[in-house]
Amino acid sequence: MIKAVFFDIDNTVCNYDRAHAAAMEELFRFGEDEFSFGREEMDRLLSEAQDRVTGRLGKGSAAIHNRLIRFQDFLERMPETDLTKALRMNEIYWDTFLETIAPEPGLAEFLSALQEAGILIGIGSDQNADVQYRKLEALGILPYFSRIVTSEEAGAEKPAEEFFRLCVEKSGCKAAECVFIGDNIKKDVKGALKNGLRGVWYHPRDTEPKNKEYGFPVISSYTGCLRNIENIFNL
């Protein structure tokens, strides 16, 4: 019996790609105004900053997602360093991102259905806690969740055992009674399965769930879940 359902955030409860693209467009405008950088050059320099930060910290650290650190690294390599611009860049990115994101279609109704069924609803996401809380609040869905796990808190990124162990611990039930829904097969689905949880792939590009083809449940629409929730979760 399923007692808890955990959701990833980016590209699972909201369209991260769309919001990120909008936020980057604003940063490109900033780069042109402040540094006379073209779009491609600004993109390259920010990517190089990200690579340097990741190289120092390793891929298992939640701090690699911290854009303020990334913007700081970018500015420290300018001929004239002005770190006040790091805060401005961070504000531009996240203000635009949070203004752009919207919950996935049917998500609120699906969360309500889980809530009414007495199922504990949680979040399990890489990233820093502050940013992920702000996303959930901007989406208007934070009140649905009674447990939140971030890689910052777990001390490890998905698909690490430590991350999923914390999800199970917070759920108060057995791993086999927990469902983990996410868009990344390796990190979310296989990571969950490897650690004893039930992994479910959120893949809205598919028109129908193809459980037999993939070997695990596939959600193509949260609206569709309401009609097929027992089969998808194999209740």
TACORRA-V176947 format. One record per backbone hydrogen bond with DSSP energy under -0.5 kcal/mol. CO is the residue of the C=O (numbers start at 1). NH is the residue of the N-H. If there is no record, write none. Layout:
CO_NH + CO_NH
//
This chain:
3_120 + 4_179 + 5_122 + 6_181 + 7_124 + 9_12 + 9_13 + 9_14 + 13_104 + 14_11 + 14_16 + 15_19 + 16_20 + 17_21 + 18_22 + 19_23 + 20_24 + 21_25 + 22_26 + 23_27 + 24_28 + 25_29 + 26_30 + 27_31 + 28_32 + 29_33 + 30_34 + 31_35 + 31_36 + 31_37 + 32_36 + 38_42 + 39_43 + 40_44 + 41_45 + 42_46 + 43_47 + 44_48 + 45_49 + 46_50 + 47_51 + 48_52 + 49_53 + 50_54 + 51_55 + 52_56 + 53_57 + 54_58 + 58_61 + 61_64 + 62_65 + 63_66 + 65_67 + 66_70 + 67_71 + 68_72 + 69_73 + 70_74 + 71_75 + 72_76 + 73_77 + 74_77 + 75_78 + 79_81 + 82_85 + 83_86 + 83_87 + 84_88 + 85_89 + 86_90 + 87_91 + 88_92 + 89_93 + 90_94 + 91_95 + 92_96 + 93_97 + 94_98 + 95_99 + 96_100 + 97_100 + 97_101 + 102_15 + 104_107 + 105_222 + 106_110 + 107_111 + 108_112 + 109_113 + 110_114 + 111_115 + 112_116 + 113_117 + 114_119 + 115_118 + 120_5 + 121_146 + 121_147 + 122_7 + 123_149 + 125_151 + 127_152 + 128_132 + 129_133 + 130_134 + 131_135 + 132_136 + 133_137 + 134_138 + 135_139 + 136_140 + 136_141 + 136_142 + 137_140 + 141_144 + 142_145 + 147_123 + 149_125 + 150_154 + 151_155 + 151_156 + 157_160 + 160_164 + 161_165 + 162_166 + 163_167 + 164_168 + 165_169 + 166_170 + 167_171 + 168_172 + 168_173 + 174_177 + 175_178 + 177_3 + 177_4 + 178_198 + 179_6 + 180_200 + 181_8 + 182_202 + 183_185 + 184_188 + 184_189 + 185_190 + 186_191 + 188_192 + 189_193 + 190_194 + 191_195 + 192_195 + 192_197 + 193_196 + 197_199 + 198_180 + 199_217 + 200_182 + 200_202 + 201_203 + 201_219 + 203_206 + 210_214 + 211_215 + 217_201 + 218_220 + 219_203 + 221_225 + 222_226 + 223_226 + 223_227 + 224_227 + 224_228 + 225_229 + 228_232 + 229_233 + 230_235
//
